Amino acid sequence: MLNVAVPDLWEQVERRVPLTGVDPGPESRRVVYRHEPDKFAPQASSPPTSIS
């Protein structure tokens, strides 16, 4: 399965990439990722709906 964002949402998706719900994250990845318990809160967006 491949999830693809619609064109008007790709920037929001890209801003969410460095966020992780894991705390603490792996030491080797802390340079790239940061902990965010609610990945949708920083962009004031809502979780995506699933289309089957």
Secondary structure as UniProt FT lines:
FT   HELIX           7..9
FT   HELIX           10..16
FT   TURN            17..18
FT   STRAND          19..20
FT   HELIX           27..29
FT   TURN            30..32
FT   STRAND          34..35
FT   TURN            39..44
//
